[in-house]
Amino acid sequence: MARVNEHYLKLKASYLFSEIARRVKAFQAAHPEAKTIRLGIGDVTQPLPPAVIAALHGAVNDMAHAETFRGYGPEPGYEFLAELIAAHDYASRGVKVAVDEIFVSDGAKSDTGNIQEIFSLDSAVALTDPVYPVYLDSNVMAGRAGEVGDDGRYDRVVYLPCVAENGFEPPLPDRPVDLVYLCFPNNPTGAVLSRAALGRWVHWARHHGAVLLYDAAYEAYIRENDVPHSIYEIEGAREVAIEFRSFSKTAGFTGTRCAFTVVPKDLQGHDARGRPVGLNALWLRRQSTKFNGAPYVVQRGAAAVYTDAGKSQVRALVDYYMDNARIIREGLQAAGLTVFGGRNAPYIWVRTPDGLSSWDFFDKLLAEAHVVGTPGSGFGPSGEGYFRLTAFGRRDQTEEAVERIKTRLAL
């Protein structure tokens, strides 16, 4: 008899975005005349930059000729891309990251979900609340989370509430933990950490021997000068942090799939006897065993992001989405809603009105304005009473959605 991994049974009955899709499908079936506008899932809508398209075509042509054909590539990624990442994303900011500390992958979702595999199953995990669901769910699947209580919290997870009252800045853990998931600019709240605030986290991690799992997928959206784009801008971070980056929301690779993770060689864990073990080598071993590398064609496309034309085109994409964020933020404020985020991130975090729950507001927004967002409670207990909208829609649809909210939503 084949037994299942019973930790999967401890997950919530439905993945957040699957439940959203189910409710939208039911609404559309009941109201076929309604034109829904989706500002919920953080998927981009603008085409890939022309420089990327040209590079993809060139790479496809490479695959058509024996002398330039590529089969299996190196599991950590091709050096031509890693060298560009090291130079443009790090050295340009005065940060030293070596090529063999960069691991190219098919997405930050994969990496943030899989990174937990190189840590002990009895590791204590802390994460911001609300949080990107993959951080929590992957640890539930592995068996680190324990049992879920009536309040929706797992008893072995340390929750770090990020709410309006603390400026959406996570407090330092009040008990010993081994791993801390941080995402800044934050999904879903749109909040950022100042250099001083991030410095406190690095100092804490060094003092307590913890590892920070730092998701910087939205760093290109940062507008304020005091906000670090990389945790490695903080002295000592190489000894305590793994950083995740993505081409998805910056260069439009959500359907093309390319990202990278940095695991410094300075960063160490420990075995059961307390002996130091390099995490870079463990992650390389994991990737070499379970991953065959991102496709050559895709990595050539990603490399084009770092050309002069590519950088200019990516900036234009980011500016486009951030202007959408401004339109949503200002429009919802004009409608009388309390709004956060949307200044250094493509996410707008809205307080639900009149004591409505997150899912009640989802249903209300869908029924009255035919606009789809994401209930804050889907990101964790502290997300209850909030609601997320994304700036990744088309401009015309974004403007129409805001106008509908202003004119149709009964507040």
C-alpha positions in Angstrom: 0.0 0.0 0.0 1.4 3.3 -1.1 1.2 5.9 1.7 1.0 9.6 1.0 3.0 12.4 2.5 0.5 13.3 5.2 2.1 16.8 5.6 0.3 17.7 2.3 -3.0 17.1 4.1 -2.1 19.9 6.5 -2.2 22.4 3.7 -5.2 24.7 3.3 -7.8 22.9 1.2 -7.1 25.1 -1.9 -4.2 27.2 -3.1 -5.1 30.8 -2.9 -5.1 31.6 -6.6 -7.0 28.4 -7.4 -9.8 29.5 -5.1 -9.8 32.9 -6.8 -10.1 31.2 -10.2 -13.0 29.0 -8.9 -15.0 32.0 -7.6 -14.4 34.1 -10.8 -15.5 31.2 -13.0 -18.7 30.7 -10.9 -19.4 34.5 -11.2 -18.9 34.5 -14.9 -21.1 31.5 -15.4 -23.9 33.3 -13.5 -23.2 36.6 -15.1 -22.0 36.0 -18.7 -22.6 39.6 -19.7 -20.2 40.9 -17.1 -16.8 42.0 -18.3 -14.3 41.2 -15.5 -11.0 43.0 -15.1 -8.3 41.0 -13.3 -6.0 42.9 -11.0 -5.4 40.0 -8.7 -2.6 37.6 -9.8 0.7 39.3 -10.3 1.1 38.4 -14.0 2.5 40.9 -16.4 0.6 42.0 -19.6 3.2 43.8 -21.7 5.3 42.1 -24.3 8.9 41.0 -23.8 11.4 43.8 -24.6 12.5 44.0 -28.2 16.1 43.3 -27.2 15.0 40.1 -25.5 12.9 39.0 -28.5 15.9 39.5 -30.8 18.1 37.5 -28.5 15.6 34.7 -28.3 15.4 34.5 -32.1 19.2 34.5 -32.3 19.4 31.7 -29.8 16.7 29.7 -31.7 18.9 30.0 -34.8 21.8 28.7 -32.8 19.9 25.6 -32.1 19.3 25.0 -35.8 23.0 24.5 -36.6 25.3 21.8 -35.4 28.2 24.1 -34.7 26.1 26.3 -32.4 23.6 23.8 -31.1 23.4 23.4 -27.3 22.2 20.3 -25.4 22.4 20.0 -21.6 23.9 23.1 -20.1 25.6 23.6 -16.8 23.0 23.2 -14.0 23.9 26.5 -12.3 23.5 28.3 -15.5 25.7 29.5 -18.4 28.7 31.7 -17.4 27.7 34.3 -20.1 24.6 35.1 -18.0 26.1 34.8 -14.6 28.9 37.2 -15.5 26.4 39.8 -16.6 24.4 39.3 -13.4 27.5 39.7 -11.2 28.6 42.9 -13.1 25.3 44.7 -13.5 23.2 43.6 -10.5 25.9 43.6 -8.0 29.3 45.1 -8.9 27.5 48.2 -10.2 26.3 48.8 -6.6 29.6 48.1 -5.0 28.7 44.5 -4.1 31.0 41.6 -4.7 29.3 38.4 -5.9 31.2 35.7 -7.7 30.0 33.9 -10.8 30.0 30.5 -9.0 27.7 32.0 -6.3 25.0 32.6 -8.9 22.5 29.9 -9.7 20.3 30.5 -12.7 16.9 28.8 -12.5 13.4 28.7 -14.0 11.9 31.0 -11.4 12.1 32.5 -8.0 9.0 30.5 -7.0 10.9 27.3 -7.6 13.9 28.5 -5.7 12.1 29.9 -2.7 10.1 26.7 -2.5 13.0 24.4 -2.9 15.7 26.2 -0.8 14.3 24.6 2.4 15.4 21.2 1.2 19.1 21.9 2.2 18.1 22.6 5.8 17.3 20.2 8.6 13.7 19.2 9.1 13.8 20.4 12.7 14.8 23.9 11.7 12.7 26.6 13.2 11.1 28.9 10.6 10.0 32.5 10.9 8.2 34.4 8.2 6.5 37.7 7.7 2.8 37.7 8.0 1.2 38.3 5.5 3.5 36.4 3.2 3.9 34.9 -0.3 2.2 31.5 0.2 5.0 29.4 -1.3 7.4 30.2 1.7 4.9 28.7 4.2 3.4 25.9 2.1 6.8 24.4 1.1 7.7 24.1 4.8 4.3 22.6 5.5 4.9 20.0 2.8 8.3 19.2 4.3 6.9 18.8 7.8 8.4 21.8 9.6 5.2 23.7 10.2 3.5 21.5 12.7 -0.3 21.5 13.2 -2.6 24.3 12.1 -4.7 25.9 14.8 -8.1 27.5 14.7 -6.5 30.9 14.1 -4.9 29.6 10.9 -1.4 29.6 12.3 0.9 26.6 12.3 2.2 25.9 15.8 5.9 25.4 14.8 6.1 28.5 12.6 7.0 31.9 14.1 4.8 34.6 12.5 6.1 38.2 12.2 3.1 40.4 11.8 3.4 43.2 9.3 0.4 45.5 9.7 -0.3 49.2 9.4 0.4 49.7 13.1 4.1 48.8 12.7 4.5 50.3 9.3 4.4 46.8 7.7 8.0 46.2 9.1 8.4 42.8 10.6 9.6 42.7 14.2 12.6 40.6 15.1 11.7 37.1 16.4 11.1 36.9 20.1 12.4 33.3 20.2 15.2 31.3 18.6 14.7 30.6 14.9 17.0 29.2 12.2 15.5 30.4 9.0 13.7 33.7 8.3 11.9 34.5 5.0 12.0 38.2 4.1 10.6 39.7 0.9 11.3 43.4 0.1 9.9 45.2 -1.7 7.1 43.2 -0.2 4.5 41.0 -1.9 1.7 41.6 -0.9 1.9 44.8 1.1 4.2 46.8 -1.2 6.3 47.9 1.9 10.1 48.3 1.8 12.9 48.1 4.4 15.2 51.1 4.8 19.0 50.5 4.9 18.9 50.8 8.7 16.1 48.4 9.1 17.7 45.8 6.9 20.9 46.3 8.8 19.2 45.4 12.0 18.1 42.1 10.5 21.6 41.3 9.3 23.0 42.1 12.7 20.4 40.0 14.4 21.1 37.0 12.1 24.8 37.2 12.7 24.3 37.3 16.4 21.8 34.4 16.5 23.4 32.2 13.8 20.2 32.3 11.6 19.9 32.4 7.8 17.9 35.1 6.1 16.1 33.9 2.9 15.8 37.3 1.1 13.4 37.5 -1.8 14.4 40.7 -3.8 12.3 39.8 -6.9 10.9 43.4 -7.0 14.0 45.4 -6.4 13.8 47.1 -9.9 10.6 48.9 -8.6 12.4 50.7 -5.8 12.3 54.5 -6.1 13.6 55.7 -2.8 17.3 56.2 -2.3 17.5 54.8 1.2 16.1 51.4 0.2 18.7 48.7 -0.6 18.3 46.8 -3.8 20.3 43.9 -2.5 20.7 42.6 1.0 24.4 42.3 0.2 24.7 46.1 0.3 24.6 45.6 4.1 28.0 44.7 5.6 28.1 41.1 6.9 25.1 40.0 4.9 27.2 37.5 2.9 27.6 35.5 6.1 23.9 35.2 6.8 21.8 35.6 3.6 20.6 33.9 0.5 19.1 36.2 -2.1 16.5 35.4 -4.8 16.0 37.5 -7.9 13.8 37.1 -11.0 13.3 38.4 -14.5 9.6 37.7 -14.3 8.2 41.1 -13.2 11.1 43.3 -14.4 11.5 42.0 -18.0 8.2 40.2 -18.5 9.5 36.6 -18.1 6.5 35.2 -16.2 5.8 32.9 -19.1 9.4 32.6 -20.3 10.8 31.5 -16.9 14.2 32.7 -15.7 15.5 33.8 -12.3 18.6 33.3 -10.2 19.6 32.8 -6.6 22.8 33.9 -4.9 24.3 31.6 -2.3 27.6 33.2 -1.0 30.5 30.9 -0.2 30.8 32.8 3.1 27.5 31.4 4.2 27.5 28.2 6.3 25.2 25.9 8.1 26.1 23.2 10.6 25.7 19.4 10.7 24.4 17.4 13.7 27.9 17.6 15.3 28.1 21.3 15.0 30.6 21.3 12.1 30.3 24.0 9.5 29.0 23.1 6.1 29.0 25.5 3.1 25.5 26.1 1.8 26.8 27.1 -1.6 28.0 23.5 -2.1 24.8 22.0 -0.8 22.6 24.1 -3.2 24.9 23.2 -6.1 24.5 19.5 -5.2 20.7 19.9 -4.9 20.4 21.7 -8.2 22.7 19.3 -10.0 20.6 16.3 -8.8 17.1 17.7 -9.3 17.4 20.4 -12.0 18.8 20.3 -15.5 19.2 24.1 -15.9 17.2 26.8 -17.5 17.1 26.5 -21.3 19.9 28.0 -23.4 17.4 30.0 -25.5 15.9 31.5 -22.4 19.2 32.4 -20.8 20.3 34.2 -24.0 17.0 36.2 -23.8 17.8 37.0 -20.1 21.3 38.1 -21.1 19.8 40.7 -23.5 18.3 42.4 -20.5 21.8 43.8 -19.7 22.5 45.4 -23.1 22.0 49.1 -23.3 18.8 48.6 -25.3 17.6 46.0 -22.9 18.2 48.1 -19.8 16.3 51.0 -21.4 13.4 48.8 -22.4 13.2 47.2 -19.0 13.1 50.6 -17.3 10.3 51.6 -19.6 8.3 48.4 -18.6 8.9 49.1 -14.9 7.8 52.7 -15.3 4.7 51.6 -17.1 3.6 49.3 -14.3 4.6 51.9 -11.6 2.4 54.5 -13.4 -0.4 51.9 -13.2 0.3 51.7 -9.4 0.0 55.4 -9.1 -3.3 55.4 -11.0 -4.7 52.6 -8.7 -3.4 54.2 -5.5 -4.7 57.7 -6.2 -8.0 56.4 -7.6 -8.7 54.2 -4.5 -7.8 57.0 -2.2 -10.2 59.3 -4.1 -12.9 56.6 -3.6 -12.4 56.8 0.2 -10.3 53.7 0.7 -7.2 53.5 2.9 -4.3 52.5 0.7 -0.7 51.4 1.3 2.1 50.4 -1.1 2.4 51.2 -4.8 5.3 53.6 -4.3 8.3 51.2 -4.4 6.5 48.1 -5.5 3.8 47.1 -8.1 1.4 46.1 -5.3 -1.3 48.1 -3.7 -2.5 47.0 -0.3 -6.0 48.2 0.7 -7.7 48.1 4.0 -11.1 46.6 3.6 -14.0 49.0 4.5 -16.7 48.8 7.1 -15.3 45.7 8.8 -15.7 43.5 5.8 -13.5 40.4 5.7 -11.0 40.0 2.9 -13.1 37.4 1.1 -16.3 39.5 1.6 -14.6 42.4 0.0 -13.4 40.1 -2.8 -17.0 39.1 -3.5 -18.3 42.7 -3.2 -15.6 44.1 -5.6 -16.4 41.3 -8.1 -20.1 41.6 -7.9 -20.4 45.4 -8.0 -17.3 46.5 -10.0 -16.5 43.2 -11.8 -12.9 43.7 -10.7 -10.8 40.8 -9.4 -8.3 41.3 -6.6 -6.7 39.1 -4.0 -8.0 38.7 -0.4 -5.3 39.6 2.1 -6.2 36.7 4.3 -4.9 34.4 1.6 -1.4 35.6 2.5 -1.7 34.8 6.2 -3.7 35.6 9.3 -2.4 39.2 9.5 -3.6 39.8 6.0 -7.2 39.6 7.2 -8.9 43.0 6.7 -6.7 43.9 3.8 -6.9 43.3 0.0 -4.2 43.3 -2.7 -4.4 44.8 -6.2 -1.6 44.6 -8.7 -0.3 47.1 -11.2 0.5 44.6 -13.9 -2.7 45.1 -15.9 -3.0 46.9 -19.2 -3.3 50.7 -18.9 -6.8 50.9 -20.4 -8.1 48.1 -18.1 -6.4 49.6 -15.1 -8.0 52.9 -15.7 -11.4 51.3 -16.3 -11.1 49.2 -13.1 -10.3 52.3 -11.0 -13.2 54.2 -12.6 -15.6 51.3 -11.8 -14.4 51.1 -8.2 -15.0 54.9 -7.8 -18.4 54.9 -9.4 -20.0 51.4 -8.7 -18.6 50.3 -5.4 -21.0 51.1 -2.6 -18.8 52.0 0.4 
